[in-house]
């Protein structure tokens, strides 16, 4: 995606869907779990039969059932366009096996999307990222860092916080959190899908640099995970930035 495109336009054009056709998974779900879920789903949903799945659906509530068996039943239930299947997954989520919560949550979202597509008679797609979203907004983790690794001063911290808050608000975004390390600032923000994310943060960074040109032109942005300070420093060192 180049800086003149946004995710919303690309998706709506490619899938030919309307404004209400996009659903965002709001929770932060481990990316490895997501990849495993959708691959597992692809393998097991194509061969399931509704009557057959309903005949053993209550096995997921049994104590002695294996994890793999639970996973299989959940993805199969998620593929059935039936309210009973949705309610079964919903009931399971009230008291899930601890390491299957994210799996069951993904199944519930898939099941809900299928039912909405049926009832509303329109195409819908589900967007899932590691950091999730909020309503129609996607969540991003952004890192600005100083030129030459200089310590961030109190004044510079205030400049970054003010410019990020103002820039996001202009685009109907929201800063959820900001944390400063010695030479970088970590931001967690939600941004509407219609906004071209690179252009937005290029502008914010440029506005910060009007007050002394203290931030490096490049920055880190991801919607997959929150990076630790160690991971950030490793990326900077790998790219010979510090």
Secondary structure, DSSP 8 states (H G I E B T S, - for coil): --TT--HHHHHHHHHT--TT-EEE--S---HHHHHHHHHHHHHHHTT--HHHHHHHGGGGG-TT--HHHHHHHHHHHHTS--HHHHHHHHHHHHT--GGGHHHHHHHHHHHHHHHHHHHHTS--EEE--TT-EETTEEEEEEEEEBGGG----HHHHHHHHHHHHHHHHHTT-EEEEEEE-SSEEEEEEEEETTS-HHHHHHHHHHHHGGGT--B-S--EEESS----HHHHHHHHHHTT--
